[in-house]
Amino acid sequence: MGSLKDAALDYAKKGWPIFPCRSDKSPYTASGVLDATTNLTQIEKWWEQNPLANIGLDVGSANMMVLDLDP
C-alpha cells in the first residue's frame, strides 16, 4: 500500500493539480486550491512537512466534475 505522498505524486503525474489538506478539509497552504500544482518538487516538500496530509484536488483545473452527496 502506498503513502498519501505517493498518491499525490501519481495524481500530479496525471496532470491533476493537488494541494495538502488537514483531516477537517482545511488546506495546509495559505491559498488552498489556488496553490494546487502538478509540480512534483513542491508536492514532495508539502508532504515532507505534513506526511499525513490528505489530498486536495483542483477539480476544475483537472477538467473534472464532482457530485458530493452528504446524507
PDB file with one MODEL, atoms N, CA, C and O in Angstrom:
MODEL        1
ATOM      1  N   MET A   1       0.844  -1.183   0.000  1.00  0.00           N
ATOM      2  CA  MET A   1       0.000   0.000   0.000  1.00  0.00           C
ATOM      3  C   MET A   1       0.890   1.247   0.000  1.00  0.00           C
ATOM      4  O   MET A   1       1.816   1.339   0.806  1.00  0.00           O
ATOM      5  N   GLY A   2       0.626   2.194  -0.880  1.00  0.00           N
ATOM      6  CA  GLY A   2       1.413   3.399  -0.983  1.00  0.00           C
ATOM      7  C   GLY A   2       0.992   4.450   0.029  1.00  0.00           C
ATOM      8  O   GLY A   2      -0.048   4.336   0.678  1.00  0.00           O
ATOM      9  N   SER A   3       1.819   5.469   0.147  1.00  0.00           N
ATOM     10  CA  SER A   3       1.532   6.567   1.066  1.00  0.00           C
ATOM     11  C   SER A   3       0.668   7.623   0.380  1.00  0.00           C
ATOM     12  O   SER A   3       0.463   7.596  -0.833  1.00  0.00           O
ATOM     13  N   LEU A   4       0.172   8.545   1.185  1.00  0.00           N
ATOM     14  CA  LEU A   4      -0.579   9.672   0.620  1.00  0.00           C
ATOM     15  C   LEU A   4       0.314  10.508  -0.288  1.00  0.00           C
ATOM     16  O   LEU A   4      -0.139  11.017  -1.313  1.00  0.00           O
ATOM     17  N   LYS A   5       1.591  10.649   0.092  1.00  0.00           N
ATOM     18  CA  LYS A   5       2.530  11.381  -0.761  1.00  0.00           C
ATOM     19  C   LYS A   5       2.662  10.693  -2.114  1.00  0.00           C
ATOM     20  O   LYS A   5       2.659  11.355  -3.152  1.00  0.00           O
ATOM     21  N   ASP A   6       2.777   9.371  -2.108  1.00  0.00           N
ATOM     22  CA  ASP A   6       2.883   8.627  -3.369  1.00  0.00           C
ATOM     23  C   ASP A   6       1.641   8.852  -4.236  1.00  0.00           C
ATOM     24  O   ASP A   6       1.744   9.052  -5.446  1.00  0.00           O
ATOM     25  N   ALA A   7       0.475   8.817  -3.602  1.00  0.00           N
ATOM     26  CA  ALA A   7      -0.769   9.042  -4.343  1.00  0.00           C
ATOM     27  C   ALA A   7      -0.812  10.466  -4.891  1.00  0.00           C
ATOM     28  O   ALA A   7      -1.213  10.677  -6.036  1.00  0.00           O
ATOM     29  N   ALA A   8      -0.401  11.442  -4.084  1.00  0.00           N
ATOM     30  CA  ALA A   8      -0.381  12.838  -4.541  1.00  0.00           C
ATOM     31  C   ALA A   8       0.528  12.991  -5.754  1.00  0.00           C
ATOM     32  O   ALA A   8       0.174  13.662  -6.723  1.00  0.00           O
ATOM     33  N   LEU A   9       1.688  12.374  -5.695  1.00  0.00           N
ATOM     34  CA  LEU A   9       2.623  12.450  -6.827  1.00  0.00           C
ATOM     35  C   LEU A   9       2.046  11.760  -8.061  1.00  0.00           C
ATOM     36  O   LEU A   9       2.199  12.259  -9.176  1.00  0.00           O
ATOM     37  N   ASP A  10       1.391  10.630  -7.874  1.00  0.00           N
ATOM     38  CA  ASP A  10       0.762   9.932  -9.002  1.00  0.00           C
ATOM     39  C   ASP A  10      -0.319  10.799  -9.649  1.00  0.00           C
ATOM     40  O   ASP A  10      -0.409  10.872 -10.874  1.00  0.00           O
ATOM     41  N   TYR A  11      -1.135  11.454  -8.827  1.00  0.00           N
ATOM     42  CA  TYR A  11      -2.184  12.333  -9.361  1.00  0.00           C
ATOM     43  C   TYR A  11      -1.556  13.476 -10.161  1.00  0.00           C
ATOM     44  O   TYR A  11      -2.018  13.805 -11.254  1.00  0.00           O
ATOM     45  N   ALA A  12      -0.509  14.070  -9.612  1.00  0.00           N
ATOM     46  CA  ALA A  12       0.156  15.186 -10.299  1.00  0.00           C
ATOM     47  C   ALA A  12       0.734  14.726 -11.640  1.00  0.00           C
ATOM     48  O   ALA A  12       0.690  15.465 -12.623  1.00  0.00           O
ATOM     49  N   LYS A  13       1.271  13.516 -11.676  1.00  0.00           N
ATOM     50  CA  LYS A  13       1.823  12.982 -12.929  1.00  0.00           C
ATOM     51  C   LYS A  13       0.738  12.788 -13.982  1.00  0.00           C
ATOM     52  O   LYS A  13       1.027  12.767 -15.178  1.00  0.00           O
ATOM     53  N   LYS A  14      -0.507  12.648 -13.537  1.00  0.00           N
ATOM     54  CA  LYS A  14      -1.640  12.540 -14.468  1.00  0.00           C
ATOM     55  C   LYS A  14      -2.121  13.916 -14.921  1.00  0.00           C
ATOM     56  O   LYS A  14      -3.016  14.032 -15.757  1.00  0.00           O
ATOM     57  N   GLY A  15      -1.505  14.964 -14.349  1.00  0.00           N
ATOM     58  CA  GLY A  15      -1.902  16.320 -14.714  1.00  0.00           C
ATOM     59  C   GLY A  15      -2.974  16.911 -13.814  1.00  0.00           C
ATOM     60  O   GLY A  15      -3.574  17.933 -14.148  1.00  0.00           O
ATOM     61  N   TRP A  16      -3.219  16.272 -12.670  1.00  0.00           N
ATOM     62  CA  TRP A  16      -4.239  16.747 -11.737  1.00  0.00           C
ATOM     63  C   TRP A  16      -3.585  17.624 -10.679  1.00  0.00           C
ATOM     64  O   TRP A  16      -2.784  17.120  -9.891  1.00  0.00           O
ATOM     65  N   PRO A  17      -3.899  18.929 -10.629  1.00  0.00           N
ATOM     66  CA  PRO A  17      -3.297  19.823  -9.643  1.00  0.00           C
ATOM     67  C   PRO A  17      -3.811  19.515  -8.230  1.00  0.00           C
ATOM     68  O   PRO A  17      -5.020  19.478  -7.998  1.00  0.00           O
ATOM     69  N   ILE A  18      -2.895  19.298  -7.300  1.00  0.00           N
ATOM     70  CA  ILE A  18      -3.274  18.932  -5.945  1.00  0.00           C
ATOM     71  C   ILE A  18      -2.628  19.865  -4.922  1.00  0.00           C
ATOM     72  O   ILE A  18      -1.706  20.619  -5.235  1.00  0.00           O
ATOM     73  N   PHE A  19      -3.141  19.792  -3.686  1.00  0.00           N
ATOM     74  CA  PHE A  19      -2.598  20.556  -2.560  1.00  0.00           C
ATOM     75  C   PHE A  19      -2.892  19.769  -1.283  1.00  0.00           C
ATOM     76  O   PHE A  19      -3.813  18.953  -1.273  1.00  0.00           O
ATOM     77  N   PRO A  20      -2.136  19.990  -0.211  1.00  0.00           N
ATOM     78  CA  PRO A  20      -2.332  19.231   1.021  1.00  0.00           C
ATOM     79  C   PRO A  20      -3.430  19.821   1.905  1.00  0.00           C
ATOM     80  O   PRO A  20      -3.562  21.039   2.025  1.00  0.00           O
ATOM     81  N   CYS A  21      -4.218  18.930   2.523  1.00  0.00           N
ATOM     82  CA  CYS A  21      -5.320  19.337   3.404  1.00  0.00           C
ATOM     83  C   CYS A  21      -5.235  18.612   4.739  1.00  0.00           C
ATOM     84  O   CYS A  21      -4.666  17.526   4.849  1.00  0.00           O
ATOM     85  N   ARG A  22      -5.818  19.247   5.748  1.00  0.00           N
ATOM     86  CA  ARG A  22      -5.969  18.618   7.065  1.00  0.00           C
ATOM     87  C   ARG A  22      -7.169  17.669   7.022  1.00  0.00           C
ATOM     88  O   ARG A  22      -7.917  17.648   6.045  1.00  0.00           O
ATOM     89  N   SER A  23      -7.345  16.888   8.085  1.00  0.00           N
ATOM     90  CA  SER A  23      -8.457  15.940   8.128  1.00  0.00           C
ATOM     91  C   SER A  23      -9.817  16.639   8.121  1.00  0.00           C
ATOM     92  O   SER A  23     -10.817  16.035   7.732  1.00  0.00           O
ATOM     93  N   ASP A  24      -9.866  17.910   8.549  1.00  0.00           N
ATOM     94  CA  ASP A  24     -11.132  18.653   8.513  1.00  0.00           C
ATOM     95  C   ASP A  24     -11.361  19.346   7.164  1.00  0.00           C
ATOM     96  O   ASP A  24     -12.278  20.155   7.020  1.00  0.00           O
ATOM     97  N   LYS A  25     -10.526  19.023   6.192  1.00  0.00           N
ATOM     98  CA  LYS A  25     -10.582  19.522   4.815  1.00  0.00           C
ATOM     99  C   LYS A  25     -10.036  20.936   4.648  1.00  0.00           C
ATOM    100  O   LYS A  25     -10.074  21.470   3.540  1.00  0.00           O
ATOM    101  N   SER A  26      -9.532  21.557   5.705  1.00  0.00           N
ATOM    102  CA  SER A  26      -8.908  22.875   5.559  1.00  0.00           C
ATOM    103  C   SER A  26      -7.502  22.693   4.980  1.00  0.00           C
ATOM    104  O   SER A  26      -6.821  21.717   5.295  1.00  0.00           O
ATOM    105  N   PRO A  27      -7.072  23.628   4.138  1.00  0.00           N
ATOM    106  CA  PRO A  27      -5.776  23.470   3.475  1.00  0.00           C
ATOM    107  C   PRO A  27      -4.601  23.764   4.408  1.00  0.00           C
ATOM    108  O   PRO A  27      -4.710  24.569   5.333  1.00  0.00           O
ATOM    109  N   TYR A  28      -3.491  23.103   4.150  1.00  0.00           N
ATOM    110  CA  TYR A  28      -2.234  23.432   4.822  1.00  0.00           C
ATOM    111  C   TYR A  28      -1.575  24.646   4.178  1.00  0.00           C
ATOM    112  O   TYR A  28      -0.737  25.296   4.804  1.00  0.00           O
ATOM    113  N   THR A  29      -1.938  24.960   2.946  1.00  0.00           N
ATOM    114  CA  THR A  29      -1.339  26.090   2.239  1.00  0.00           C
ATOM    115  C   THR A  29      -2.136  27.364   2.501  1.00  0.00           C
ATOM    116  O   THR A  29      -3.294  27.316   2.916  1.00  0.00           O
ATOM    117  N   ALA A  30      -1.499  28.494   2.252  1.00  0.00           N
ATOM    118  CA  ALA A  30      -2.129  29.793   2.525  1.00  0.00           C
ATOM    119  C   ALA A  30      -3.353  30.048   1.659  1.00  0.00           C
ATOM    120  O   ALA A  30      -4.327  30.642   2.121  1.00  0.00           O
ATOM    121  N   SER A  31      -3.312  29.609   0.415  1.00  0.00           N
ATOM    122  CA  SER A  31      -4.397  29.929  -0.521  1.00  0.00           C
ATOM    123  C   SER A  31      -5.194  28.713  -0.968  1.00  0.00           C
ATOM    124  O   SER A  31      -5.976  28.798  -1.916  1.00  0.00           O
ATOM    125  N   GLY A  32      -5.005  27.591  -0.302  1.00  0.00           N
ATOM    126  CA  GLY A  32      -5.805  26.408  -0.594  1.00  0.00           C
ATOM    127  C   GLY A  32      -5.747  25.980  -2.047  1.00  0.00           C
ATOM    128  O   GLY A  32      -4.670  25.779  -2.606  1.00  0.00           O
ATOM    129  N   VAL A  33      -6.904  25.845  -2.645  1.00  0.00           N
ATOM    130  CA  VAL A  33      -6.999  25.347  -4.021  1.00  0.00           C
ATOM    131  C   VAL A  33      -6.215  26.218  -5.004  1.00  0.00           C
ATOM    132  O   VAL A  33      -5.773  25.727  -6.042  1.00  0.00           O
ATOM    133  N   LEU A  34      -6.040  27.486  -4.694  1.00  0.00           N
ATOM    134  CA  LEU A  34      -5.262  28.359  -5.589  1.00  0.00           C
ATOM    135  C   LEU A  34      -3.780  27.981  -5.604  1.00  0.00           C
ATOM    136  O   LEU A  34      -3.049  28.368  -6.515  1.00  0.00           O
ATOM    137  N   ASP A  35      -3.338  27.226  -4.598  1.00  0.00           N
ATOM    138  CA  ASP A  35      -1.957  26.753  -4.548  1.00  0.00           C
ATOM    139  C   ASP A  35      -1.772  25.396  -5.218  1.00  0.00           C
ATOM    140  O   ASP A  35      -0.646  24.908  -5.316  1.00  0.00           O
ATOM    141  N   ALA A  36      -2.848  24.786  -5.677  1.00  0.00           N
ATOM    142  CA  ALA A  36      -2.776  23.454  -6.280  1.00  0.00           C
ATOM    143  C   ALA A  36      -1.785  23.456  -7.441  1.00  0.00           C
ATOM    144  O   ALA A  36      -1.714  24.411  -8.215  1.00  0.00           O
ATOM    145  N   THR A  37      -1.025  22.373  -7.546  1.00  0.00           N
ATOM    146  CA  THR A  37       0.017  22.297  -8.556  1.00  0.00           C
ATOM    147  C   THR A  37       0.251  20.853  -8.990  1.00  0.00           C
ATOM    148  O   THR A  37      -0.177  19.909  -8.327  1.00  0.00           O
ATOM    149  N   THR A  38       0.931  20.708 -10.104  1.00  0.00           N
ATOM    150  CA  THR A  38       1.432  19.412 -10.549  1.00  0.00           C
ATOM    151  C   THR A  38       2.951  19.359 -10.417  1.00  0.00           C
ATOM    152  O   THR A  38       3.581  18.405 -10.872  1.00  0.00           O
ATOM    153  N   ASN A  39       3.538  20.375  -9.799  1.00  0.00           N
ATOM    154  CA  ASN A  39       4.983  20.456  -9.609  1.00  0.00           C
ATOM    155  C   ASN A  39       5.418  19.419  -8.577  1.00  0.00           C
ATOM    156  O   ASN A  39       5.110  19.546  -7.392  1.00  0.00           O
ATOM    157  N   LEU A  40       6.126  18.408  -9.027  1.00  0.00           N
ATOM    158  CA  LEU A  40       6.491  17.287  -8.160  1.00  0.00           C
ATOM    159  C   LEU A  40       7.406  17.704  -7.010  1.00  0.00           C
ATOM    160  O   LEU A  40       7.306  17.159  -5.911  1.00  0.00           O
ATOM    161  N   THR A  41       8.288  18.660  -7.254  1.00  0.00           N
ATOM    162  CA  THR A  41       9.179  19.143  -6.199  1.00  0.00           C
ATOM    163  C   THR A  41       8.390  19.811  -5.086  1.00  0.00           C
ATOM    164  O   THR A  41       8.661  19.581  -3.908  1.00  0.00           O
ATOM    165  N   GLN A  42       7.413  20.639  -5.449  1.00  0.00           N
ATOM    166  CA  GLN A  42       6.580  21.307  -4.447  1.00  0.00           C
ATOM    167  C   GLN A  42       5.761  20.289  -3.655  1.00  0.00           C
ATOM    168  O   GLN A  42       5.631  20.396  -2.435  1.00  0.00           O
ATOM    169  N   ILE A  43       5.217  19.315  -4.351  1.00  0.00           N
ATOM    170  CA  ILE A  43       4.417  18.284  -3.687  1.00  0.00           C
ATOM    171  C   ILE A  43       5.269  17.493  -2.702  1.00  0.00           C
ATOM    172  O   ILE A  43       4.820  17.201  -1.593  1.00  0.00           O
ATOM    173  N   GLU A  44       6.490  17.143  -3.091  1.00  0.00           N
ATOM    174  CA  GLU A  44       7.423  16.451  -2.182  1.00  0.00           C
ATOM    175  C   GLU A  44       7.637  17.291  -0.919  1.00  0.00           C
ATOM    176  O   GLU A  44       7.600  16.755   0.188  1.00  0.00           O
ATOM    177  N   LYS A  45       7.857  18.588  -1.070  1.00  0.00           N
ATOM    178  CA  LYS A  45       8.083  19.471   0.080  1.00  0.00           C
ATOM    179  C   LYS A  45       6.866  19.502   0.991  1.00  0.00           C
ATOM    180  O   LYS A  45       6.996  19.389   2.210  1.00  0.00           O
ATOM    181  N   TRP A  46       5.685  19.654   0.404  1.00  0.00           N
ATOM    182  CA  TRP A  46       4.470  19.692   1.218  1.00  0.00           C
ATOM    183  C   TRP A  46       4.323  18.443   2.059  1.00  0.00           C
ATOM    184  O   TRP A  46       4.030  18.532   3.252  1.00  0.00           O
ATOM    185  N   TRP A  47       4.523  17.265   1.453  1.00  0.00           N
ATOM    186  CA  TRP A  47       4.314  16.022   2.188  1.00  0.00           C
ATOM    187  C   TRP A  47       5.473  15.690   3.111  1.00  0.00           C
ATOM    188  O   TRP A  47       5.299  14.903   4.041  1.00  0.00           O
ATOM    189  N   GLU A  48       6.647  16.260   2.889  1.00  0.00           N
ATOM    190  CA  GLU A  48       7.723  16.130   3.871  1.00  0.00           C
ATOM    191  C   GLU A  48       7.352  16.903   5.134  1.00  0.00           C
ATOM    192  O   GLU A  48       7.637  16.457   6.246  1.00  0.00           O
ATOM    193  N   GLN A  49       6.715  18.065   4.962  1.00  0.00           N
ATOM    194  CA  GLN A  49       6.302  18.896   6.094  1.00  0.00           C
ATOM    195  C   GLN A  49       5.076  18.315   6.798  1.00  0.00           C
ATOM    196  O   GLN A  49       4.949  18.439   8.016  1.00  0.00           O
ATOM    197  N   ASN A  50       4.185  17.689   6.054  1.00  0.00           N
ATOM    198  CA  ASN A  50       2.916  17.160   6.584  1.00  0.00           C
ATOM    199  C   ASN A  50       2.662  15.773   6.003  1.00  0.00           C
ATOM    200  O   ASN A  50       1.819  15.622   5.119  1.00  0.00           O
ATOM    201  N   PRO A  51       3.379  14.754   6.488  1.00  0.00           N
ATOM    202  CA  PRO A  51       3.305  13.423   5.865  1.00  0.00           C
ATOM    203  C   PRO A  51       1.933  12.758   5.917  1.00  0.00           C
ATOM    204  O   PRO A  51       1.665  11.849   5.132  1.00  0.00           O
ATOM    205  N   LEU A  52       1.066  13.188   6.817  1.00  0.00           N
ATOM    206  CA  LEU A  52      -0.262  12.586   6.908  1.00  0.00           C
ATOM    207  C   LEU A  52      -1.341  13.453   6.259  1.00  0.00           C
ATOM    208  O   LEU A  52      -2.533  13.215   6.448  1.00  0.00           O
ATOM    209  N   ALA A  53      -0.918  14.454   5.497  1.00  0.00           N
ATOM    210  CA  ALA A  53      -1.881  15.344   4.845  1.00  0.00           C
ATOM    211  C   ALA A  53      -2.773  14.568   3.884  1.00  0.00           C
ATOM    212  O   ALA A  53      -2.324  13.653   3.194  1.00  0.00           O
ATOM    213  N   ASN A  54      -4.031  14.947   3.856  1.00  0.00           N
ATOM    214  CA  ASN A  54      -4.945  14.430   2.843  1.00  0.00           C
ATOM    215  C   ASN A  54      -4.679  15.163   1.542  1.00  0.00           C
ATOM    216  O   ASN A  54      -3.958  16.160   1.519  1.00  0.00           O
ATOM    217  N   ILE A  55      -5.254  14.673   0.473  1.00  0.00           N
ATOM    218  CA  ILE A  55      -5.012  15.248  -0.851  1.00  0.00           C
ATOM    219  C   ILE A  55      -6.212  16.067  -1.284  1.00  0.00           C
ATOM    220  O   ILE A  55      -7.324  15.554  -1.407  1.00  0.00           O
ATOM    221  N   GLY A  56      -5.968  17.358  -1.514  1.00  0.00           N
ATOM    222  CA  GLY A  56      -6.980  18.223  -2.112  1.00  0.00           C
ATOM    223  C   GLY A  56      -6.737  18.298  -3.606  1.00  0.00           C
ATOM    224  O   GLY A  56      -5.588  18.288  -4.048  1.00  0.00           O
ATOM    225  N   LEU A  57      -7.790  18.373  -4.381  1.00  0.00           N
ATOM    226  CA  LEU A  57      -7.691  18.384  -5.840  1.00  0.00           C
ATOM    227  C   LEU A  57      -8.403  19.607  -6.395  1.00  0.00           C
ATOM    228  O   LEU A  57      -9.537  19.898  -6.015  1.00  0.00           O
ATOM    229  N   ASP A  58      -7.738  20.321  -7.292  1.00  0.00           N
ATOM    230  CA  ASP A  58      -8.383  21.417  -8.016  1.00  0.00           C
ATOM    231  C   ASP A  58      -9.191  20.784  -9.145  1.00  0.00           C
ATOM    232  O   ASP A  58      -8.697  20.590 -10.256  1.00  0.00           O
ATOM    233  N   VAL A  59     -10.422  20.473  -8.837  1.00  0.00           N
ATOM    234  CA  VAL A  59     -11.292  19.725  -9.744  1.00  0.00           C
ATOM    235  C   VAL A  59     -11.462  20.442 -11.084  1.00  0.00           C
ATOM    236  O   VAL A  59     -11.376  19.813 -12.139  1.00  0.00           O
ATOM    237  N   GLY A  60     -11.698  21.734 -11.047  1.00  0.00           N
ATOM    238  CA  GLY A  60     -11.908  22.494 -12.281  1.00  0.00           C
ATOM    239  C   GLY A  60     -10.694  22.460 -13.193  1.00  0.00           C
ATOM    240  O   GLY A  60     -10.822  22.237 -14.396  1.00  0.00           O
ATOM    241  N   SER A  61      -9.514  22.682 -12.623  1.00  0.00           N
ATOM    242  CA  SER A  61      -8.292  22.665 -13.435  1.00  0.00           C
ATOM    243  C   SER A  61      -7.961  21.270 -13.947  1.00  0.00           C
ATOM    244  O   SER A  61      -7.249  21.122 -14.940  1.00  0.00           O
ATOM    245  N   ALA A  62      -8.475  20.253 -13.271  1.00  0.00           N
ATOM    246  CA  ALA A  62      -8.266  18.873 -13.713  1.00  0.00           C
ATOM    247  C   ALA A  62      -9.319  18.454 -14.743  1.00  0.00           C
ATOM    248  O   ALA A  62      -9.352  17.306 -15.185  1.00  0.00           O
ATOM    249  N   ASN A  63     -10.183  19.411 -15.118  1.00  0.00           N
ATOM    250  CA  ASN A  63     -11.258  19.143 -16.077  1.00  0.00           C
ATOM    251  C   ASN A  63     -12.182  18.027 -15.608  1.00  0.00           C
ATOM    252  O   ASN A  63     -12.574  17.151 -16.379  1.00  0.00           O
ATOM    253  N   MET A  64     -12.518  18.082 -14.321  1.00  0.00           N
ATOM    254  CA  MET A  64     -13.420  17.088 -13.729  1.00  0.00           C
ATOM    255  C   MET A  64     -14.637  17.793 -13.152  1.00  0.00           C
ATOM    256  O   MET A  64     -14.663  19.014 -12.997  1.00  0.00           O
ATOM    257  N   MET A  65     -15.622  17.002 -12.847  1.00  0.00           N
ATOM    258  CA  MET A  65     -16.810  17.487 -12.155  1.00  0.00           C
ATOM    259  C   MET A  65     -17.097  16.488 -11.036  1.00  0.00           C
ATOM    260  O   MET A  65     -16.951  15.280 -11.218  1.00  0.00           O
ATOM    261  N   VAL A  66     -17.506  17.005  -9.880  1.00  0.00           N
ATOM    262  CA  VAL A  66     -17.762  16.147  -8.725  1.00  0.00           C
ATOM    263  C   VAL A  66     -19.175  16.379  -8.243  1.00  0.00           C
ATOM    264  O   VAL A  66     -19.645  17.514  -8.170  1.00  0.00           O
ATOM    265  N   LEU A  67     -19.838  15.302  -7.918  1.00  0.00           N
ATOM    266  CA  LEU A  67     -21.153  15.360  -7.279  1.00  0.00           C
ATOM    267  C   LEU A  67     -20.962  14.800  -5.871  1.00  0.00           C
ATOM    268  O   LEU A  67     -20.674  13.615  -5.706  1.00  0.00           O
ATOM    269  N   ASP A  68     -21.123  15.651  -4.858  1.00  0.00           N
ATOM    270  CA  ASP A  68     -20.887  15.266  -3.482  1.00  0.00           C
ATOM    271  C   ASP A  68     -22.210  15.253  -2.733  1.00  0.00           C
ATOM    272  O   ASP A  68     -22.807  16.304  -2.499  1.00  0.00           O
ATOM    273  N   LEU A  69     -22.663  14.079  -2.361  1.00  0.00           N
ATOM    274  CA  LEU A  69     -23.917  13.932  -1.633  1.00  0.00           C
ATOM    275  C   LEU A  69     -23.616  13.598  -0.183  1.00  0.00           C
ATOM    276  O   LEU A  69     -22.949  12.603   0.103  1.00  0.00           O
ATOM    277  N   ASP A  70     -24.101  14.417   0.726  1.00  0.00           N
ATOM    278  CA  ASP A  70     -23.959  14.157   2.146  1.00  0.00           C
ATOM    279  C   ASP A  70     -25.304  13.793   2.730  1.00  0.00           C
ATOM    280  O   ASP A  70     -26.272  14.536   2.573  1.00  0.00           O
ATOM    281  N   PRO A  71     -25.378  12.644   3.411  1.00  0.00           N
ATOM    282  CA  PRO A  71     -26.672  12.221   3.987  1.00  0.00           C
ATOM    283  C   PRO A  71     -27.085  13.137   5.135  1.00  0.00           C
ATOM    284  O   PRO A  71     -28.140  12.935   5.737  1.00  0.00           O
TER     285      PRO A  71
ENDMDL
END
